[in-house]
Amino acid sequence: MTPADLSRTVLHTVRRAVEDDELCAPVPERVSVRVPPRPGCGDYATNVALQLAKGGDRPALEIAEVLRRRLVARPGIARVDIAGPGFLNITLDAASGEEIVREVLAAEYSADALSSTPSPELLARLGSDAARWSLLSPPGLDRSLLLVQKDGNPLFRVRYAHARSRALQRNARDLGFGSSVGPLDSSADALLGALADHARITAARAPERLARHLERTADAFLRWQAGCPVLPRGDEKPSAVHRARLALAEATGKVLANGLTQLGITAPAHL
């Protein structure tokens, strides 16, 4: 479920509660959901109960409880908690591996730039890509490391993981087969978890957080594909397993490319 999907779900829930006379308040035109600022507060939070309390005759906590009971019964929502004066913290159901890959491949992600522009001095020293990444790096990082194509360079790992995913797709085409979403074993769990977080993290519009998410995604992908061959070996014929793994590699490449683009960094197909 994307943030837009959840926003529509919450709005529909409010409308139904008003139609059923359980709430008496003007139905807003839209409902905003956001990523909570702290971990452990659900996947998304909304202040809709506080919003409704301003135009209604019931306190926000009572309105929040009405909406909580209704929302927790909706498909895709695992849990709803009330926090503070009436915020609703919403935890989504964990999707299956196949659902996650399918949703990523079908998604239309924003390409809006999130990062600030490096200084001319930093651009001259590092070049555009490394300079932009350096602005998002933890304090104390040796910026010269960003110019070296080694595992210790987080920017290199992210861009290499993207290039590797593209190479797997090219090589599969040369072998005459394509991707097909299918079952994946538990070895892909860490990577699937990272992919499932992408829409939520980009919705937060926090460049530093997005950069760390891309690192986690790239590292999970590189570990996974090292132990799970995406392409047939030797005389082996392409199987459903190879096609499912290729779909996961394709989804990973899409997420990494989108994240890099939002940070104003190129995502080369070859490194």
C-alpha positions as CSV (number, residue, x, y, z in Angstrom):
1,M,0.0,0.0,0.0
2,T,1.5,3.3,-1.1
3,P,1.1,6.6,0.9
4,A,-1.5,7.8,-1.6
5,D,-3.4,4.5,-1.2
6,L,-3.4,4.8,2.5
7,S,-4.5,8.5,2.3
8,R,-7.5,7.4,0.3
9,T,-8.2,4.5,2.6
10,V,-8.3,6.9,5.7
11,L,-10.4,9.4,3.8
12,H,-12.9,6.7,2.8
13,T,-13.0,5.5,6.4
14,V,-13.8,9.0,7.6
15,R,-16.6,9.3,5.0
16,R,-18.2,6.0,6.0
17,A,-18.1,6.9,9.7
18,V,-19.9,10.2,9.0
19,E,-22.4,8.5,6.7
20,D,-23.1,5.9,9.4
21,D,-23.7,8.7,11.9
22,E,-20.8,7.5,14.1
23,L,-19.1,10.8,13.6
24,C,-20.6,14.3,13.0
25,A,-18.0,16.5,11.3
26,P,-17.2,17.9,7.9
27,V,-15.4,15.4,5.7
28,P,-12.1,16.9,4.5
29,E,-11.2,17.0,0.9
30,R,-8.0,15.1,1.5
31,V,-6.1,13.4,4.4
32,S,-2.4,13.6,4.8
33,V,-0.2,10.7,6.0
34,R,3.4,11.0,6.9
35,V,6.3,8.8,8.1
36,P,6.6,9.2,11.9
37,P,9.8,11.0,13.0
38,R,10.7,8.2,15.4
39,P,11.0,4.4,14.9
40,G,8.4,2.2,16.6
41,C,5.5,4.5,15.8
42,G,4.1,2.5,12.9
43,D,4.7,2.9,9.2
44,Y,2.6,6.1,8.8
45,A,0.9,8.7,11.0
46,T,-2.1,11.0,10.4
47,N,-3.6,13.8,12.4
48,V,-7.0,13.5,10.8
49,A,-8.8,13.0,14.2
50,L,-7.4,16.3,15.4
51,Q,-8.5,17.9,12.1
52,L,-12.0,16.5,12.5
53,A,-12.2,17.6,16.1
54,K,-11.9,21.2,15.1
55,G,-15.2,21.1,13.2
56,G,-17.1,18.5,15.2
57,D,-18.6,18.1,18.7
58,R,-16.4,15.3,20.0
59,P,-12.8,15.4,21.3
60,A,-10.0,14.2,19.1
61,L,-9.3,11.1,21.2
62,E,-12.9,9.8,20.8
63,I,-12.8,10.5,17.1
64,A,-9.4,8.7,16.9
65,E,-10.9,5.6,18.6
66,V,-13.8,5.5,16.1
67,L,-11.4,5.6,13.2
68,R,-9.0,3.2,14.8
69,R,-11.6,0.5,15.1
70,R,-12.6,1.0,11.5
71,L,-9.1,1.2,10.0
72,V,-7.8,-1.9,11.7
73,A,-10.5,-3.9,9.9
74,R,-9.3,-2.6,6.4
75,P,-7.3,-4.9,4.2
76,G,-3.5,-4.1,4.2
77,I,-3.6,-2.6,7.7
78,A,-2.1,-4.7,10.5
79,R,-2.4,-2.3,13.5
80,V,-3.5,1.2,14.4
81,D,-2.4,2.9,17.6
82,I,-3.5,6.2,19.1
83,A,-0.7,8.5,20.2
84,G,-0.6,11.9,22.0
85,P,-3.7,14.0,21.7
86,G,-5.2,11.9,18.9
87,F,-2.7,11.0,16.3
88,L,-3.2,7.6,14.5
89,N,-0.1,5.5,14.0
90,I,-0.7,3.0,11.3
91,T,1.2,-0.2,10.7
92,L,0.7,-1.9,7.4
93,D,0.6,-5.7,6.7
94,A,3.8,-7.2,5.6
95,A,3.5,-8.1,2.0
96,S,4.7,-11.3,0.5
97,G,7.9,-11.3,-1.6
98,E,5.9,-11.7,-4.8
99,E,3.7,-8.8,-3.9
100,I,6.6,-6.5,-3.1
101,V,8.4,-7.2,-6.4
102,R,5.2,-6.8,-8.4
103,E,4.4,-3.5,-6.7
104,V,7.9,-2.1,-7.2
105,L,7.9,-3.0,-10.9
106,A,4.5,-1.4,-11.4
107,A,5.2,1.7,-9.3
108,E,5.7,5.2,-10.8
109,Y,8.2,6.8,-8.5
110,S,8.8,10.5,-8.2
111,A,11.9,11.9,-9.8
112,D,11.9,15.2,-7.9
113,A,15.3,16.2,-6.7
114,L,15.7,16.2,-3.0
115,S,19.4,17.2,-2.5
116,S,21.0,20.6,-2.2
117,T,23.6,21.9,-4.6
118,P,27.2,21.4,-3.5
119,S,29.6,24.4,-3.4
120,P,31.7,25.1,-6.5
121,E,34.8,24.1,-4.5
122,L,33.3,20.7,-3.6
123,L,32.2,20.2,-7.2
124,A,35.7,20.9,-8.5
125,R,37.3,18.6,-6.0
126,L,34.9,15.6,-6.2
127,G,32.8,16.0,-9.3
128,S,29.0,16.2,-9.2
129,D,28.0,12.7,-8.1
130,A,30.5,12.3,-5.2
131,A,30.0,15.9,-4.1
132,R,26.2,15.5,-3.8
133,W,26.6,12.2,-1.9
134,S,29.2,13.8,0.4
135,L,26.5,16.3,1.6
136,L,24.4,13.3,2.7
137,S,27.2,11.4,4.4
138,P,27.7,10.9,8.1
139,P,30.1,13.3,9.8
140,G,33.7,12.2,9.7
141,L,33.6,10.5,6.4
142,D,36.8,11.0,4.4
143,R,35.4,12.6,1.3
144,S,38.3,11.4,-0.9
145,L,37.0,7.9,-0.3
146,L,34.1,8.7,-2.6
147,L,36.4,8.9,-5.5
148,V,37.7,5.3,-5.1
149,Q,35.9,2.3,-6.6
150,K,36.2,0.1,-3.5
151,D,33.8,-1.6,-1.1
152,G,34.5,1.0,1.5
153,N,32.9,3.7,-0.7
154,P,29.1,3.6,-0.1
155,L,28.4,5.6,-3.3
156,F,30.4,3.0,-5.3
157,R,28.5,0.1,-3.8
158,V,25.1,1.7,-4.6
159,R,26.0,2.5,-8.2
160,Y,27.7,-0.9,-8.6
161,A,24.6,-2.7,-7.4
162,H,22.5,-0.8,-9.9
163,A,25.0,-1.5,-12.7
164,R,25.0,-5.2,-11.7
165,S,21.2,-5.4,-11.8
166,R,21.3,-4.0,-15.3
167,A,24.0,-6.4,-16.4
168,L,22.0,-9.3,-15.2
169,Q,19.0,-8.1,-17.3
170,R,21.3,-7.7,-20.4
171,N,22.8,-11.2,-19.9
172,A,19.4,-12.8,-19.5
173,R,18.2,-11.3,-22.7
174,D,21.3,-12.7,-24.4
175,L,20.4,-16.1,-23.0
176,G,16.9,-15.7,-24.4
177,F,14.8,-15.4,-21.2
178,G,13.1,-12.6,-19.2
179,S,11.9,-12.0,-15.8
180,S,8.7,-13.2,-14.2
181,V,7.5,-12.5,-10.7
182,G,7.4,-15.7,-8.7
183,P,8.2,-17.3,-5.3
184,L,11.4,-16.4,-3.5
185,D,13.1,-18.2,-0.7
186,S,14.1,-16.7,2.7
187,S,17.5,-15.7,1.4
188,A,15.8,-12.7,-0.2
189,D,14.1,-11.4,2.9
190,A,16.5,-8.6,3.8
191,L,16.4,-7.3,0.2
192,L,12.7,-7.6,0.0
193,G,12.4,-5.6,3.2
194,A,14.5,-2.9,1.8
195,L,12.5,-2.7,-1.4
196,A,9.2,-2.6,0.6
197,D,10.5,0.4,2.5
198,H,11.3,2.5,-0.6
199,A,7.9,4.2,-1.1
200,R,7.6,5.0,2.6
201,I,11.2,6.5,2.8
202,T,10.9,8.6,-0.4
203,A,7.6,9.9,0.9
204,A,9.5,11.3,4.0
205,R,11.6,13.5,1.6
206,A,14.6,13.3,3.8
207,P,17.8,13.0,1.6
208,E,20.1,11.7,4.3
209,R,17.6,8.9,5.2
210,L,17.2,8.0,1.5
211,A,21.0,7.7,1.0
212,R,21.2,5.3,4.0
213,H,18.3,3.3,2.6
214,L,20.0,3.0,-0.8
215,E,23.1,1.7,1.0
216,R,21.1,-0.9,2.8
217,T,19.3,-1.9,-0.4
218,A,22.6,-2.2,-2.4
219,D,24.3,-4.2,0.3
220,A,21.4,-6.6,0.7
221,F,21.3,-7.0,-3.1
222,L,25.0,-7.7,-3.5
223,R,24.9,-10.3,-0.6
224,W,21.8,-12.0,-2.1
225,Q,23.0,-12.3,-5.7
226,A,26.3,-13.6,-4.6
227,G,24.7,-16.6,-3.0
228,C,21.7,-17.0,-5.3
229,P,22.6,-17.3,-9.0
230,V,20.2,-15.2,-11.1
231,L,21.5,-16.7,-14.4
232,P,21.7,-20.4,-15.4
233,R,25.2,-21.9,-15.2
234,G,26.8,-24.1,-17.8
235,D,24.3,-26.2,-19.7
236,E,21.5,-25.4,-17.2
237,K,18.3,-24.2,-18.7
238,P,16.5,-21.0,-17.4
239,S,13.9,-22.0,-14.9
240,A,11.0,-20.3,-13.0
241,V,13.5,-19.8,-10.2
242,H,15.9,-17.8,-12.5
243,R,13.0,-15.8,-13.8
244,A,11.8,-14.9,-10.3
245,R,15.3,-13.9,-9.2
246,L,15.7,-11.8,-12.4
247,A,12.5,-10.0,-11.5
248,L,13.9,-9.3,-8.0
249,A,17.1,-7.9,-9.6
250,E,15.1,-5.8,-12.0
251,A,13.0,-4.4,-9.1
252,T,16.2,-3.6,-7.1
253,G,17.7,-1.8,-10.1
254,K,14.6,0.3,-10.4
255,V,14.6,1.3,-6.7
256,L,18.3,2.2,-6.8
257,A,18.0,4.2,-10.0
258,N,15.0,6.1,-8.6
259,G,16.8,6.9,-5.4
260,L,20.0,8.1,-7.1
261,T,18.0,10.2,-9.4
262,Q,16.1,11.9,-6.6
263,L,19.5,12.7,-5.0
264,G,20.7,14.2,-8.2
265,I,23.2,11.4,-8.8
266,T,23.6,9.4,-12.0
267,A,22.8,5.7,-12.2
268,P,25.1,4.3,-14.9
269,A,24.3,1.0,-16.5
270,H,28.0,0.1,-16.7
271,L,30.8,0.6,-14.2
